[in-house]
Amino acid sequence: MSKALLKSTGIVSAMTSLSRVSGFIRDMLYAQLFGAGAGTDAFFVAFRIPNFLRRLFAEGAFSQAFVPVFSEYQTQHQQAELRELVDQVTGTLGAILLLITALGVLAAPLLILLFAPGFSSDAGKYQLTVDMLRITFPYLLFISLTALAGGVLNSCGRFAIPAVTPVLLNLTMIAAALWLAPHMEKPVMGLAWGVFIAGVVQLGFQIPFLRQIKLLPRPRWGWASAGVQQVLKLMLPAVFGSSVAQVNLLIDTLLASFLVSGSVSWLYYSDRLVEFPLGIFGVALGTVILPKLSRHHASAETAHFSQTLDWALRWALLIGVPATVALVILAGPMLAALFQYGEFDAHDVAMSTRSLMAFALGLVAFMLIKVLAPGFYARKDTRSPVKYGIIAMGANTAMTLIFIWPLAHAGLALSTSLAAFLNAG
């Protein structure tokens, strides 16, 4: 069992590595072409809002609710019933997402006031962010459907395809920065269009592989069906349980909008470095064990369930501890080597180093959460993570108000890390 899990994790890690490397190339290009200022602050906020909702619903609550139900249908139902589940979940999710997307585009000015209220003091920066959000928000629709396709493929053991799909996001955004942005009146707007185009490309990439496994959806409305209701019942509390880290990050963005210009960008670049080991190993472990744990639970294989979870926890600690030490010690040199080009100067590196060291302290906790959460969701227990999440979120808010004064943007990162340990514990 452990060899098969390690092989699957290795495949996901390798594909995720490609995604992270291409993501770093993208961010290096952004730093060189656009630096860290009002324009990049506006883009990162406009991208973070749909990205937050993506992680919350698509990669977070939805996948953790859908995969256990899908695995149960795989184990206990006929193929026709499994296809019907996929069709109805796709149709229902798609309709809901269309409505949310339309509301998000219309309410863009209010969303910016909510998520980056500090921007309201600069009319130009505020309007630029609103314009960008109206372009980037539909990304939520495309990437959520992509995540649904990925959940189906992962549950069928096709881990490589969903893992490599994010590379297309980075390649599309790189192309937009190089060839689209220079032709626009405001070059930074090209980045927003890159996000929109990338969403379409990622969804289209999954379709042939769904056809190969004979599970290409024929979307149908199925709100009242037993399978959809089971997914929704698990999803509602899972939204909060899986959102703690993302909500904490949004709180950081909100408060950073009141700090000096560049603070949002410094937090973004430092968070990206922490996301590298977290995505390659933490997310890979969680992605691989969730279908396995769900099948063990559906088949009442308690011993195998425990063995799988223990295996993942050991690997999370084995990788997380040395990665934390490396990020803390090498924060400055890594940031300088990756991003100190063009408009991104030594001052930006120094400021980003402070927040990177603070974020790095929470890496082990972030990885443990990625492993422990699937253990709850595989058993269809979506309430326990909610309880821990409420405590962690309250603690993060309190610590943020304390640390932001002496440590500025680094205090926001430190609060997020400390709250993650509380959540993991």
N, C-alpha and C positions, 0 to 999 in steps of 0.2 A: 504493500500500500504506500509506504513512505517513498519508494522509488518512483512510483507513478505520480504521486503528488509533487515530488521534487522536479520531475521532468516537466509536468504541466506548469509549475511555478517558474521553472527556467525559461520555458517558451514565452510566458507572459512577461517575465522580467526582461527578456531579450527584446521583445517587441516594444515594451514600454521604454526601454533604454533608447531605442531609435526615436521614440516620441520625445523623450526628455532632451536628447541631444539636439534634435531639430528645433525643439522649443528654446533651447539656449541660443542656438544660432539666430533664431527669430528675435529674441530679446537683445542679443548683442547688436543686431542690426537696428533695432528700435533705439537703443542707447546711442549708437553712433549717429543715426539720422535725426533723432528727435530730442535726445538728451533727457533731462528730468525737469519738467517745468509745467506751465499751465496746460499746454496741449496734451502732454502725456497723462497728466493728472485727469483731465477730462476723459480721455480714451479709456484709461484703466477703470474709472468709475463706470462708464457706459458699458464696458465689457464685463465688469465684475457683477453687475446686477443680474443679467441673464445667466452668467456663469454660476452665480450663487444659486439661482433657482434650478439650474441644471444639476448641480451637485446635490441639492436638497431633494428634488423630486426624481430626476432621471437616474443618477448614479447612486443616490442615497436611498430614500424611502421606497421609491418604486421598485428598484432592483431587489431590495431586501424583502419586499412583500411579494413580488411576482415570482422570483426564482423558487421559493419553497412551494408555492401553489403549482407552478409548472412541473417541478420534480414529483410532486404528489400525483399529478395527472399522468406523468410518464410511468410511474410505478404501479398505479392502481386503476387506470382508465384505458380505454381503447384509443387508437391513433386518431379516429374521427373526432372523439371528444377533445383530444389535445389540440387538434387543428381548430376546432370551434372556439376553444378558450383563446387561442392566439388571435383569431379573427375578431372576437368580441372585445378583447382587451385593447387591441389596436384601434378599432373603431371608436370605442368609448374614450380612450386616452386622447386620440387625435382630435375628437370634437371638443373635449375640454380644453386642450392646449390651444386650439384655434381661438376659442373665446378668450382665454388668458392672454394670448398674444395680441389680439385686437385691443383689449383693455389696457395692456401694457404700453402699446404704442400711443394710444390716446392720452394716457395718464403720465406720460414721460416727464412733464414738468413737475408734477407732484412727487413722482418717484425720486427725482434728483433732490428735491427739497427734503425728502425723507432720509435718503441714504448719504447725501453730501450737503447738508444744510449750510456749511461754511462757504460753498460756492456762490450762494445767493448774494454775497457782498461784492462779487465781481460779475457784472452783467454779461460781459463777453464770454467768460469762462463758463458761466451757468448755461447760456444759450448754446454754446458749442457742445456741452455735455448732453443737453436735451436732444439736439439734432443727431448726435451720435447714437444715443440710446434708441431712438426711433428706427435706426438702421440695424443695430445689433440685437434688439429684443426678439425678433423672429427666429434668431438662432436657437432660442429655447425650444420652439416647436420641432425644428429639424433634429436637434441633438437628442431630444427626449425620445423621439421615434427611433433614432439610431441606437440609443441605450436599450430600448425594448428589443430591437433586433439582436443586440449584443447579449442580452440576457438569455434569449432563445439559443443563440449559438454557443454560449458558455455552458448552458445546461446540457447541450448535446456534445460537449467535449471539444468544440471548435474554438479554443481559447485564442489562437493567434490572430484571427481576423478582427475581433473587437479590440484587441490590444494594439494592433498596428494602425487602426483607423485614426487615432488622434494625430498621427504623422501628417495626414492629409490636411488637418487644420493648420498645422505649422507651415507646411509647404505653401498652402494657399495664402496665408497671411504674409509670408516672406515675399511671394510674388506680388501681392498687393502693395507692399511697402516699396518694392523696387520699381515696379512698372505702372502701377495705378496711381499711387500717391503723387508722383511728380506732375501728373497731368491735371490735378485738381486745384481749385482756387485755394483751398485750405488743405495742404498735403496730408495732415494728420487724419482727415476724413477718409482717406484711402484705407486706413487701418480698419475703420468701422465696416466699410464695404467688404473688406477681406474676410471679416467674421461672418457676415451674411452668406457670402459665396461658399465659404468653408462648410457651413451647415448643410447646404444642398449637396455638396460633393461627398461629405461623410455618409449621409443617408443613402445616396445613390450607390456608394461602394458596397454596402451591405446586401443589397437586393439579390445579386447573383448567387451569393452563398446561402441565403435563405431558400432560394429556389432549389439549390442542390440537395438540401435536406428535406425538401418537400414541405416546408413550413412558411412559404411566402404568404403573408397575410392577405386576406380579402376582407378589408375592414367592414365591420357591421356594428351597429349600435347594440350594446348588450348590457345596459345598466342594471337590469333586473336579474340577469343570469347568476347562477350560484357561484361560478368561478370568478366573475368580475366583482361580485359583492364580497367574496372572500379576500380578493386582492385589496379592495378598498378598505375593508375592515382592518386588515393588517397595516395598510399604508398610512392611515390617518395618524395613529400614535407614532409610527415610524418616522413621519415627517419631522417631528420634534426631536426624536432620539438621534437621528442621523444629522441633524442640523447644527448641533452645538458648536462644532469647530467653525462652520461657515458663518453662523450668526456672530460668533466672537470676532471673526475676521472682518465682518461687515461693521461691527461696532468700532473696530480699529480704524476702518476707512472713514466712518462718520466722524469720529473725533479727530482723525488726522486732517480732515478737511478744514479744521479750525487752526491747524498749526501752520508753520511757514510753508510757502510754496515748495513743492518737491517732496513733502513728507509722504504723500500717498505713493509716489513712485519709489521712494526708498523702501517702503514696506513691501511693495510689489516685488522688487528685484530680490530682496532678501528672502521673502517667502518662496520665490521660485527656486532658490538654491536648496531650501529645506524640502521642497516638494520633490526634488530629484531622487534622493534615497527613499523617501516615503512612497513615491509612486512606483519606483522600480521594485521595491521589496514589500513594503507594507500593503499597498493596494493589490499587488500581485498575489500575495498570500491570501488576502480576504476574497479576492475574485475566484481563486481556485478552490478554496475550502467551502464556500457557501453552497454550491451545488452538491458537493460530497456530503457535507453535514446534513443537508436537507434530505438526501436520499437515505442516509443512515437513520435519521429520525423517522422518516416515513416507513422504513422497514423495521423499526424498533430495535436497531443495532446499537445499544447503549455503549458497549465497550469500544466499538469502532468509532463512535462519535467522540468519546473522550480521548482516544488515541490521536485522532486527527487534530483536535483542538490543541492538545499538548504539544504535538509536533510543530504546529504553527507558532505557538507561543515561544518555544525554544528558539526557533529561527528568528523571530522578531527581536528577541533580546540579543542573540548572537550578532546580528547585523546592526541593530539600533545603537547599542552602546559605543562601539568604535566609530560609527558614523557621526555620533554626537560629538565625540572628542575631536575628530578631524575637522568638523565644521566650526567648532569654537576656536581651535588653534589657528586654522588656516582661513578664517573668514575674510580678512583683509586682502591677502594675496589672491584668493580665488575671485573675489569681486573685481579686483584690479585687472587680473588677467582676462576675465570674461567680458567686462563691460566698460573699462576705462578707455574709451575711444571717442573721438569726435566731440559731441556735445556733453558727454558724461565725463565729468572731470574728477579730480582727486577729492574735492569736497563731497561730491556725491558718493564716492567710494567710502569715505570715512563715515558718513551718515548711515549708509546702507550696512556697513560693518556692525554698527551698534545694534541695529534691529536683527541682523542675521544671527549674531551671538545669542540674543535673547530668544529668538525662535528656535534655534538649535537645541537649547536646553530642554525643550519639550518634545524633541523628535521621538524618543523612546515611548513616551505616552501616546503620541499620535499613532505610532505603529501598533501599540497594544490595542488601541481602540479599534483599528482596522481589523484586527484578528478576533477580538472578543465580541464585537457586535454581531458578526455572522453566527456565532454560537447561540445568541438569543433569537435572532430572526429565523434560523433554521428550525427552531422549535416553535415558531410562530408566537414567540413572546416579544411583543413590541412595546410592552409597558415598562419593563425594567430599565431599558436604556433611557426612557423618558424621565424616570425618577432621578437617575444619575445626571441626566442632562440639565434638569432644572437647577439642581444644586450647583453644578459646574458653571452654568451661565450666570447665576446670581453672584457667585464668587468672582468670576471674570469681570463683571461690571464693577463690583466694589473695588477690586484690585486696580482696575484701569483708572478709576478716579483718584486713587492714591499715587500710582506710579507715573501718571502722565505729567505731573508737575515737575518732579526732579529729572525725569528721564526722557521727556517729550515722546517722540514716536517709538523709541526703544522701550519705553514703559508699556506701550500698548502691546508690543510683541511679547514682553515678559509676562504680562497678565494672561495672555492667551496660552502660553506654555504652562504656567502654573495651574490654570484651570483645566488643562488637558490631563494633568496627573490626577486631579481630583475626579475627573470623569472616568479615567481608566481604572482608578482604584475602587 
